[in-house]
Amino acid sequence: MTAHATPIVIVGAGLAGASVAFAAARRGLGTRIHVFEREPGPGRHATAQNAAMVRALLDEDVLAAWGSAGTLWWNALPAGVDTPGLFRRTGSVLLAEQAATRARLEARVAMACRAGLEARMIGAAELRATWPMLEAVPFTAAAHVAEDGVADPVALAARLLADAEAHGATVHYDRALTGVVVAGGRVRAADFKTHAEHASRSRSSLEVAELVLASGAWAPEQLRALPADDRGLAPWRRHLALVGEVGCLAALGLEHDSPFFWHVDRQAYFRPESGAVLTSVCDVAASLAGQPKVASDIDERLHARLAEVFPFLLDLPLRRTWAGLRTYRPSHDFVLGAAEIGGLHLACGLGGHGVTCVGPIGEAVARGLAAQ
């Protein structure tokens, strides 16, 4: 195998890995790209366990520009990917209670407008007149972005991978990374096992030119095993819940395409979903990689927090709760690009913002791969 033909291996077929594969393949690297995913299909973990909201105005200062760029990408999906149903533009309403939060939202709105988005601040009285259910919600101002909305991240991951395959990439499912060979300060090979092979000594090894870790909650342990700096990355559990019977939206004055509402100070949100309401109180707990267990007391905690933030949701029956993982570092900035080991690239630490920022993230990492 010639040096030029040596594979570019991407570990993970969630949004991060799929977006890198897509962008790199469209840069002419398709025939060298191999994506390895531990599950039998794409996007089975964090990609499928979130609220799927595209939100331009991100809380973290270090990520502010990413939010606008990601939202613009969703509103003009690349040709060949823009299939119906991937994105539903609903708009967003971010609520602020504290003066400092209002000032931060005003700065974010100004940044979004400069980027070309339709964003504005809304006074509390105007917003309550439009959405009477907010009467008992504690806030003083809000920000609205017309281009925000709700995505289908699993379908997008599958679509991005299909496009990469059409450009020559190969996607391998049921292949978990079990080891990386580093020699002379550079990644040389990667080892993989199927689920059936996991208890045996059997493994498949592949020579590697460039290795991209886009493995979400598994990235910290994979970095430590190399060994390499794990950047303080860690997976954190968050619960989501579906409340209300089908048809309850009208009683709240909501429609299927109504905006999502996010209380920035009290960290809770809700949006219409399948005729009911999807909500979360943005709880945080350390977790291991994999499918997190639902906390035994989450129903009580959900009730208590909603009573403080969105009391009108308490009248709706709780239909189900589930948990997902968000992997990030203490500083909350993304971990992207070349690492300290030659040939190693990172696409992790997205912290729940992978849905919003998927397009620009893939482009950023693909640029580095194309430069090698």
C-alpha positions in Angstrom: 0.0 0.0 0.0 1.5 3.4 -1.0 1.7 6.3 1.5 -0.9 8.2 -0.6 -3.3 5.3 -0.4 -2.9 4.6 3.3 -6.4 5.0 4.9 -7.7 8.0 6.8 -9.6 6.3 9.6 -12.5 8.0 11.4 -13.6 6.4 14.6 -17.3 7.0 15.3 -20.3 7.4 12.9 -22.3 9.9 14.9 -22.8 13.4 13.8 -19.1 14.3 14.4 -17.6 11.4 12.5 -20.2 11.6 9.7 -19.7 15.3 9.2 -15.9 14.9 9.0 -16.3 12.0 6.5 -18.7 14.0 4.4 -16.5 17.1 4.3 -13.3 15.2 3.7 -14.8 13.1 0.9 -16.0 16.2 -0.9 -12.5 17.5 -0.7 -11.3 14.5 -2.8 -10.2 12.2 0.0 -13.2 9.8 -0.3 -11.3 6.7 -1.5 -9.0 6.9 1.5 -11.7 7.3 4.1 -12.7 4.4 6.4 -15.3 5.1 9.1 -15.5 2.6 11.9 -18.6 2.5 14.2 -19.0 0.2 17.2 -22.8 0.0 16.7 -24.7 -1.7 13.9 -25.8 1.7 12.5 -25.0 5.4 12.7 -25.9 7.8 15.5 -27.0 5.4 18.1 -25.7 7.3 21.2 -25.4 11.1 21.7 -26.7 11.8 18.2 -29.9 10.1 19.0 -30.3 11.0 22.7 -30.7 14.8 22.4 -33.5 17.3 21.9 -32.3 18.0 18.3 -32.6 21.8 18.5 -30.5 24.0 16.3 -29.7 27.1 18.4 -27.7 30.0 17.1 -27.2 31.8 20.5 -25.0 29.5 22.5 -24.3 30.3 26.2 -20.5 29.8 26.1 -18.5 32.8 25.0 -15.9 30.5 23.5 -18.5 29.0 21.2 -20.4 32.1 20.2 -19.4 32.2 16.6 -20.0 28.5 16.1 -23.7 28.9 16.8 -24.4 31.4 14.1 -22.2 29.4 11.6 -24.0 26.2 12.4 -27.5 27.7 12.1 -26.7 29.2 8.7 -25.4 25.8 7.5 -28.7 24.1 8.5 -30.7 26.8 6.7 -28.8 26.1 3.5 -27.9 22.4 3.6 -25.3 21.3 1.0 -26.7 20.1 -2.4 -27.2 16.4 -2.2 -27.9 16.4 1.5 -30.9 18.7 1.6 -33.5 16.0 1.6 -37.0 16.8 3.1 -37.5 16.3 6.8 -33.9 16.9 8.0 -34.6 20.4 9.4 -37.8 22.2 10.4 -37.3 25.9 10.9 -39.4 27.0 13.9 -37.4 29.8 15.5 -36.3 30.0 19.1 -37.1 32.0 22.2 -34.4 32.3 24.9 -35.5 33.7 28.2 -33.4 35.8 30.5 -34.1 36.7 34.1 -30.8 38.3 35.2 -29.5 41.6 33.9 -26.1 40.0 33.0 -27.8 37.3 31.0 -29.9 39.9 29.2 -26.7 41.8 28.3 -25.1 38.6 27.0 -28.1 37.8 24.9 -28.1 41.3 23.4 -24.4 40.8 22.4 -25.3 37.4 20.9 -28.2 38.9 19.0 -25.9 41.6 17.5 -23.4 38.9 16.5 -26.1 36.8 14.9 -27.4 39.8 12.9 -23.9 40.5 11.7 -23.6 36.9 10.5 -26.8 37.3 8.5 -29.4 35.8 10.8 -32.8 37.4 11.7 -32.4 37.9 15.5 -33.9 40.4 17.9 -34.6 41.1 21.6 -38.2 40.9 22.8 -39.6 42.5 26.0 -41.3 40.4 28.6 -44.7 42.1 28.1 -44.7 41.6 24.4 -43.7 38.0 24.7 -46.3 37.2 27.3 -49.0 38.8 25.1 -48.1 36.5 22.3 -47.6 33.4 24.6 -49.9 33.7 27.6 -48.6 30.4 29.1 -45.5 32.3 30.0 -47.3 34.6 32.5 -46.0 32.7 35.5 -42.5 32.2 34.1 -39.8 34.3 35.8 -38.0 36.3 33.1 -37.4 40.0 32.1 -36.5 39.8 28.4 -36.0 37.3 25.6 -34.1 36.8 22.4 -35.6 35.4 19.2 -33.8 33.8 16.2 -36.1 33.1 13.2 -33.7 30.6 11.6 -33.4 28.3 14.6 -35.3 25.0 14.5 -35.6 21.3 15.0 -33.4 18.7 13.2 -33.3 15.0 12.6 -29.7 14.3 13.6 -29.8 10.5 13.1 -31.2 10.9 9.6 -28.6 13.6 8.9 -25.7 11.3 10.0 -27.0 8.6 7.7 -27.3 11.0 4.8 -23.8 12.5 5.3 -22.3 9.0 5.4 -24.2 7.9 2.3 -22.8 11.0 0.5 -19.3 10.1 1.7 -19.7 6.6 0.4 -20.9 8.0 -2.9 -17.6 9.8 -3.0 -15.6 6.6 -2.4 -15.6 6.3 1.4 -16.1 3.0 3.2 -18.2 2.7 6.4 -17.7 -0.3 8.7 -20.3 -1.1 11.4 -20.0 -3.3 14.4 -16.3 -2.4 14.6 -15.0 -1.0 18.0 -11.6 0.5 18.3 -9.5 -1.7 20.6 -6.0 -0.2 20.2 -3.8 2.2 18.3 -0.2 1.5 17.3 2.1 4.6 17.8 5.7 4.5 16.6 8.2 7.3 16.1 5.7 9.8 17.5 3.1 9.0 14.9 0.0 6.9 14.6 0.8 3.8 12.4 -2.2 1.4 12.8 -5.5 0.8 14.5 -7.0 -2.4 15.8 -10.8 -3.2 15.7 -13.0 -6.0 17.0 -16.6 -6.9 16.3 -19.0 -7.6 19.2 -18.6 -11.3 18.4 -14.8 -11.1 18.6 -14.8 -9.0 21.8 -14.1 -12.0 24.2 -11.5 -13.6 21.9 -8.0 -12.7 20.9 -9.2 -12.2 17.3 -8.8 -8.6 15.9 -8.4 -6.8 12.6 -5.6 -4.3 12.2 -5.5 -1.6 9.6 -2.5 0.6 8.6 -3.4 4.3 9.2 -2.1 7.5 7.7 -4.4 9.8 9.7 -6.7 8.8 12.6 -9.7 10.9 13.6 -11.3 10.3 17.0 -14.9 11.3 16.7 -16.1 8.8 19.3 -18.0 11.1 21.7 -18.1 9.6 25.3 -15.5 7.0 24.4 -12.9 9.6 23.3 -11.5 10.4 26.8 -10.5 6.8 27.5 -9.2 6.3 24.0 -7.0 9.3 24.4 -5.6 8.1 27.7 -4.9 4.6 26.2 -2.7 6.0 23.5 -1.4 7.7 25.8 -2.4 11.3 25.0 -3.8 14.2 26.9 -7.6 13.7 27.4 -8.1 17.5 27.6 -10.3 17.0 30.6 -13.0 15.5 28.5 -15.8 13.6 30.4 -19.3 12.4 29.6 -22.2 13.8 31.5 -25.7 12.5 31.8 -28.8 14.7 31.1 -32.5 13.6 31.2 -35.2 14.5 28.8 -39.0 13.9 29.2 -42.0 13.8 27.0 -45.2 15.2 28.7 -48.7 15.7 27.6 -51.2 13.7 25.5 -51.4 14.1 21.7 -53.5 17.2 21.1 -52.3 19.1 24.2 -50.4 21.7 22.2 -53.6 23.7 21.4 -54.4 24.1 25.0 -51.0 25.7 25.5 -51.4 27.9 22.5 -48.7 26.0 20.7 -48.5 24.4 17.2 -46.2 21.8 15.7 -44.0 24.5 14.3 -44.0 26.8 17.3 -40.5 27.9 18.5 -38.6 26.1 21.2 -38.3 28.0 24.6 -35.1 27.9 26.6 -34.7 29.6 30.0 -31.0 30.5 30.0 -30.7 31.4 33.7 -32.7 28.5 35.1 -31.5 26.1 32.4 -34.7 24.4 31.3 -36.4 24.1 27.9 -39.4 22.8 26.1 -40.6 22.4 22.5 -43.4 20.7 20.6 -42.8 17.1 19.8 -45.2 14.6 18.1 -48.3 16.4 19.3 -46.9 16.6 22.9 -44.1 18.5 24.7 -40.4 17.6 25.0 -38.7 19.1 28.0 -35.6 19.0 30.1 -34.3 20.7 33.2 -30.7 20.3 32.0 -29.5 18.2 34.9 -25.9 17.2 35.0 -24.3 14.0 36.5 -21.0 12.2 35.7 -21.4 9.1 33.7 -19.6 6.3 31.9 -19.6 5.9 28.1 -22.6 4.0 26.7 -26.3 4.1 27.3 -26.8 5.9 30.6 -29.4 4.6 33.1 -32.3 6.8 34.1 -32.0 8.1 37.6 -34.6 6.7 40.0 -35.6 10.1 41.3 -35.7 12.0 38.0 -39.5 12.3 38.0 -39.5 14.1 41.4 -36.6 16.3 40.3 -38.3 17.1 37.0 -41.5 18.1 38.9 -39.7 20.3 41.3 -37.8 22.2 38.6 -40.7 22.6 36.3 -42.7 24.1 39.2 -40.0 26.9 39.4 -39.5 27.4 35.6 -42.4 26.3 33.5 -45.3 25.6 36.0 -47.9 25.2 33.2 -46.2 21.9 32.1 -47.1 20.4 35.5 -50.7 19.9 34.3 -49.5 17.5 31.6 -49.1 13.8 32.3 -45.5 12.4 32.2 -45.3 9.9 29.3 -41.7 8.9 29.5 -38.2 9.9 30.5 -34.8 9.0 29.1 -31.2 9.9 29.5 -28.4 10.9 27.0 -24.8 11.9 27.3 -23.0 15.1 26.5 -19.2 15.0 26.5 -17.3 18.2 27.1 -14.2 19.7 28.8 -14.4 22.2 31.7 -13.8 25.1 29.4 -16.6 23.9 27.1 -14.6 24.7 23.9 -14.6 22.1 21.2 -11.7 19.7 20.8 -11.0 19.8 17.1 -8.0 19.3 14.8 -4.5 17.9 15.0 -3.3 16.5 18.4 0.1 16.1 19.9 0.7 12.7 18.2 1.5 12.8 14.5 -1.5 11.7 12.4 -4.0 12.0 15.3 -6.9 14.3 14.8 -9.8 15.1 17.2 -13.5 15.9 16.6 -14.9 15.6 20.1 -16.0 17.6 23.2 -19.1 19.0 21.4 -21.0 19.2 24.7 -24.5 19.0 23.3 -23.9 21.5 20.5 -23.0 18.9 17.9 -26.5 19.2 16.3 -26.2 22.9 15.9 -22.6 23.0 14.8 -22.3 19.8 12.8 -21.5 21.4 9.4 -18.7 23.8 10.4 -17.2 21.2 12.7 -16.9 18.7 9.8 -15.3 21.4 7.6 -12.8 22.5 10.3 -11.5 19.0 10.8 -11.6 18.1 7.1 -9.4 21.1 6.3 -6.7 19.7 8.5 -6.9 16.3 6.9 -6.7 17.8 3.4 -3.6 19.7 4.4 -1.6 16.6 5.3 
